[in-house]
């Protein structure tokens, strides 16, 4: 059987969740089934070592972003001469570029990805997506909530959307991971009993002010036992400034530490007693299954498909979005639990995630979409059987 040639298009190899999921997929794919290549157009290379570790060719289409007209021209040239069966794009702008580059071409098939529920927030973006809705063969979303949002705003996609949840590229922690975690935990605790963390970009979507509101509502005896840490890119500098201002005054002083991204994110997960996600909206946030896989209970707002991953009472808490009182109560309950109960919750969450959200399941589900798309286009028989 000849493996399918698939070109994966994304903006960069930066440290974002979409990039992490694409790299997880590429590493999990069976090379007998898929011959993968990747193209980017922003010079961010956080995940480049992972891509190179599996021998995936990387095409750099430009260094000035999607507005550089040479990016589209180079992509069109790559598609024309690459002999690809599928162009699979991640994120919205790469999806636009992929569809324009393959316009009026019978081959390759074009698959786009939608990874957020904000598709209706920008009228301009929505108009572009509606104009291109019929030029893609399929769309993959990583959450049912996203599928429903897309169908609501662009009904033309209804029968061509496939839900493929995120996958976890899991390996057991090494002794070095554990040592790093112990050092990180010791450096952060500052004499407190528990360390609770958030791993997310500092931006409006992630709603750091909701977490700060919840911390302020904690009873003093609970608040004094906990140190909070927020690890993630400072995407919105104005918001970072506002958060810092609150952290330097009143009951919040010294309660939460803001840290920029780290290459040793496993040391953060392993150092925590629990993870909090305070987002106002999400699709399938990577940090939730990742924290559970590492055996950490999760407190998350009920956004996107969070309630499909976190099982209340078993592996964590799901609270209404924008509800500081409920979030604070869940944090207080986590703090009150004995360490043995937190460990039980972590074990339950880990078993569930590693069974249902593994990298292997991600690859299997994605290959299933490829099969359906290519079968519908009547590809040669030697390329249909991906089993």
WOKAVEN-V161222 format. One record per residue. N is the residue number from 1. RES is the residue in one small letter. PSI is psi in whole degrees, -180 to 180 (999 if undefined). Layout:
BEGIN
n=N res=RES psi=PSI
n=N res=RES psi=PSI
END
This chain:
BEGIN
n=1 res=x psi=134
n=2 res=x psi=127
n=3 res=x psi=149
n=4 res=x psi=140
n=5 res=x psi=117
n=6 res=x psi=128
n=7 res=x psi=121
n=8 res=x psi=126
n=9 res=x psi=126
n=10 res=x psi=162
n=11 res=x psi=-41
n=12 res=x psi=-179
n=13 res=x psi=37
n=14 res=x psi=-175
n=15 res=x psi=18
n=16 res=x psi=168
n=17 res=x psi=-39
n=18 res=x psi=-42
n=19 res=x psi=-42
n=20 res=x psi=-42
n=21 res=x psi=-38
n=22 res=x psi=-43
n=23 res=x psi=-39
n=24 res=x psi=-43
n=25 res=x psi=-49
n=26 res=x psi=-40
n=27 res=x psi=-28
n=28 res=x psi=-17
n=29 res=x psi=141
n=30 res=x psi=121
n=31 res=x psi=-15
n=32 res=x psi=-19
n=33 res=x psi=-37
n=34 res=x psi=127
n=35 res=x psi=102
n=36 res=x psi=142
n=37 res=x psi=161
n=38 res=x psi=147
n=39 res=x psi=139
n=40 res=x psi=168
n=41 res=x psi=12
n=42 res=x psi=138
n=43 res=x psi=59
n=44 res=x psi=125
n=45 res=x psi=31
n=46 res=x psi=-44
n=47 res=x psi=10
n=48 res=x psi=-42
n=49 res=x psi=-35
n=50 res=x psi=-42
n=51 res=x psi=-44
n=52 res=x psi=-28
n=53 res=x psi=-23
n=54 res=x psi=12
n=55 res=x psi=26
n=56 res=x psi=120
n=57 res=x psi=139
n=58 res=x psi=122
n=59 res=x psi=124
n=60 res=x psi=107
n=61 res=x psi=-16
n=62 res=x psi=177
n=63 res=x psi=9
n=64 res=x psi=14
n=65 res=x psi=179
n=66 res=x psi=-19
n=67 res=x psi=-12
n=68 res=x psi=114
n=69 res=x psi=-23
n=70 res=x psi=-24
n=71 res=x psi=-49
n=72 res=x psi=-42
n=73 res=x psi=-43
n=74 res=x psi=-37
n=75 res=x psi=-44
n=76 res=x psi=-41
n=77 res=x psi=-40
n=78 res=x psi=-44
n=79 res=x psi=-42
n=80 res=x psi=-39
n=81 res=x psi=-2
n=82 res=x psi=-13
n=83 res=x psi=34
n=84 res=x psi=145
n=85 res=x psi=-31
n=86 res=x psi=139
n=87 res=x psi=117
n=88 res=x psi=111
n=89 res=x psi=148
n=90 res=x psi=134
n=91 res=x psi=164
n=92 res=x psi=-48
n=93 res=x psi=-45
n=94 res=x psi=-32
n=95 res=x psi=-38
n=96 res=x psi=-48
n=97 res=x psi=-43
n=98 res=x psi=-42
n=99 res=x psi=-36
n=100 res=x psi=-41
n=101 res=x psi=-26
n=102 res=x psi=6
n=103 res=x psi=134
n=104 res=x psi=12
n=105 res=x psi=132
n=106 res=x psi=-32
n=107 res=x psi=136
n=108 res=x psi=169
n=109 res=x psi=151
n=110 res=x psi=124
n=111 res=x psi=128
n=112 res=x psi=161
n=113 res=x psi=138
n=114 res=x psi=125
n=115 res=x psi=17
n=116 res=x psi=160
n=117 res=x psi=15
n=118 res=x psi=18
n=119 res=x psi=-25
n=120 res=x psi=1
n=121 res=x psi=-29
n=122 res=x psi=119
n=123 res=x psi=-39
n=124 res=x psi=-50
n=125 res=x psi=-38
n=126 res=x psi=-40
n=127 res=x psi=-41
n=128 res=x psi=-45
n=129 res=x psi=-38
n=130 res=x psi=-38
n=131 res=x psi=-31
n=132 res=x psi=5
n=133 res=x psi=-34
n=134 res=x psi=4
n=135 res=x psi=2
n=136 res=x psi=146
n=137 res=x psi=-33
n=138 res=x psi=159
n=139 res=x psi=137
n=140 res=x psi=127
n=141 res=x psi=156
n=142 res=x psi=12
n=143 res=x psi=146
n=144 res=x psi=-35
n=145 res=x psi=-35
n=146 res=x psi=-42
n=147 res=x psi=-46
n=148 res=x psi=-39
n=149 res=x psi=-43
n=150 res=x psi=-46
n=151 res=x psi=-37
n=152 res=x psi=-44
n=153 res=x psi=-30
n=154 res=x psi=80
n=155 res=x psi=-24
n=156 res=x psi=-23
n=157 res=x psi=-10
n=158 res=x psi=-50
n=159 res=x psi=5
n=160 res=x psi=15
n=161 res=x psi=134
n=162 res=x psi=132
n=163 res=x psi=118
n=164 res=x psi=102
n=165 res=x psi=160
n=166 res=x psi=158
n=167 res=x psi=155
n=168 res=x psi=122
n=169 res=x psi=88
n=170 res=x psi=139
n=171 res=x psi=151
n=172 res=x psi=141
n=173 res=x psi=140
n=174 res=x psi=165
n=175 res=x psi=-36
n=176 res=x psi=-41
n=177 res=x psi=-44
n=178 res=x psi=-39
n=179 res=x psi=-43
n=180 res=x psi=-41
n=181 res=x psi=-42
n=182 res=x psi=-43
n=183 res=x psi=-42
n=184 res=x psi=-45
n=185 res=x psi=-46
n=186 res=x psi=-38
n=187 res=x psi=-25
n=188 res=x psi=-31
n=189 res=x psi=-42
n=190 res=x psi=39
n=191 res=x psi=-4
n=192 res=x psi=172
n=193 res=x psi=-38
n=194 res=x psi=150
n=195 res=x psi=119
n=196 res=x psi=134
n=197 res=x psi=160
n=198 res=x psi=133
n=199 res=x psi=102
n=200 res=x psi=157
n=201 res=x psi=149
n=202 res=x psi=98
n=203 res=x psi=168
n=204 res=x psi=-42
n=205 res=x psi=-39
n=206 res=x psi=-13
n=207 res=x psi=60
n=208 res=x psi=-27
n=209 res=x psi=-32
n=210 res=x psi=-43
n=211 res=x psi=-42
n=212 res=x psi=-40
n=213 res=x psi=-42
n=214 res=x psi=-39
n=215 res=x psi=-41
n=216 res=x psi=-30
n=217 res=x psi=-11
n=218 res=x psi=141
n=219 res=x psi=146
n=220 res=x psi=-39
n=221 res=x psi=-27
n=222 res=x psi=-47
n=223 res=x psi=-35
n=224 res=x psi=-12
n=225 res=x psi=-10
n=226 res=x psi=140
n=227 res=x psi=135
n=228 res=x psi=145
n=229 res=x psi=138
n=230 res=x psi=119
n=231 res=x psi=122
n=232 res=x psi=164
n=233 res=x psi=139
n=234 res=x psi=71
n=235 res=x psi=-44
n=236 res=x psi=96
n=237 res=x psi=-34
n=238 res=x psi=-40
n=239 res=x psi=-40
n=240 res=x psi=-44
n=241 res=x psi=-42
n=242 res=x psi=-40
n=243 res=x psi=-45
n=244 res=x psi=-39
n=245 res=x psi=-43
n=246 res=x psi=-35
n=247 res=x psi=-12
n=248 res=x psi=11
n=249 res=x psi=156
n=250 res=x psi=-148
n=251 res=x psi=-12
n=252 res=x psi=-10
n=253 res=x psi=123
n=254 res=x psi=5
n=255 res=x psi=-31
n=256 res=x psi=138
n=257 res=x psi=128
n=258 res=x psi=125
n=259 res=x psi=143
n=260 res=x psi=170
n=261 res=x psi=152
n=262 res=x psi=148
n=263 res=x psi=-16
n=264 res=x psi=58
n=265 res=x psi=-26
n=266 res=x psi=-34
n=267 res=x psi=-30
n=268 res=x psi=-52
n=269 res=x psi=-48
n=270 res=x psi=-22
n=271 res=x psi=-19
n=272 res=x psi=154
n=273 res=x psi=-15
n=274 res=x psi=159
n=275 res=x psi=142
n=276 res=x psi=133
n=277 res=x psi=116
n=278 res=x psi=22
n=279 res=x psi=151
n=280 res=x psi=-28
n=281 res=x psi=152
n=282 res=x psi=171
n=283 res=x psi=-91
n=284 res=x psi=87
n=285 res=x psi=128
n=286 res=x psi=-39
n=287 res=x psi=-27
n=288 res=x psi=-57
n=289 res=x psi=-31
n=290 res=x psi=-44
n=291 res=x psi=-43
n=292 res=x psi=-41
n=293 res=x psi=-34
n=294 res=x psi=7
n=295 res=x psi=27
n=296 res=x psi=127
n=297 res=x psi=151
n=298 res=x psi=135
n=299 res=x psi=120
n=300 res=x psi=149
n=301 res=x psi=151
n=302 res=x psi=76
n=303 res=x psi=150
n=304 res=x psi=-134
n=305 res=x psi=25
n=306 res=x psi=-42
n=307 res=x psi=-13
n=308 res=x psi=-18
n=309 res=x psi=-44
n=310 res=x psi=124
n=311 res=x psi=108
n=312 res=x psi=136
n=313 res=x psi=-18
n=314 res=x psi=-49
n=315 res=x psi=-1
n=316 res=x psi=-155
n=317 res=x psi=141
n=318 res=x psi=123
n=319 res=x psi=157
n=320 res=x psi=143
n=321 res=x psi=152
n=322 res=x psi=19
n=323 res=x psi=90
n=324 res=x psi=-35
n=325 res=x psi=-45
n=326 res=x psi=-39
n=327 res=x psi=-42
n=328 res=x psi=-41
n=329 res=x psi=-39
n=330 res=x psi=-42
n=331 res=x psi=-44
n=332 res=x psi=-38
n=333 res=x psi=-42
n=334 res=x psi=-44
n=335 res=x psi=-34
n=336 res=x psi=-16
n=337 res=x psi=145
n=338 res=x psi=157
n=339 res=x psi=-34
n=340 res=x psi=-38
n=341 res=x psi=-39
n=342 res=x psi=-38
n=343 res=x psi=-41
n=344 res=x psi=-44
n=345 res=x psi=-41
n=346 res=x psi=-41
n=347 res=x psi=-41
n=348 res=x psi=-44
n=349 res=x psi=-40
n=350 res=x psi=-46
n=351 res=x psi=-43
n=352 res=x psi=-46
n=353 res=x psi=-45
n=354 res=x psi=-21
n=355 res=x psi=-36
n=356 res=x psi=-18
n=357 res=x psi=38
n=358 res=x psi=163
n=359 res=x psi=-35
n=360 res=x psi=-40
n=361 res=x psi=-38
n=362 res=x psi=-46
n=363 res=x psi=-43
n=364 res=x psi=-46
n=365 res=x psi=-39
n=366 res=x psi=-43
n=367 res=x psi=-34
n=368 res=x psi=-40
n=369 res=x psi=-43
n=370 res=x psi=-42
n=371 res=x psi=-48
n=372 res=x psi=-44
n=373 res=x psi=-47
n=374 res=x psi=-33
n=375 res=x psi=-39
n=376 res=x psi=-19
n=377 res=x psi=5
n=378 res=x psi=55
n=379 res=x psi=163
n=380 res=x psi=149
n=381 res=x psi=-35
n=382 res=x psi=-11
n=383 res=x psi=0
n=384 res=x psi=-35
n=385 res=x psi=95
n=386 res=x psi=4
n=387 res=x psi=999
END
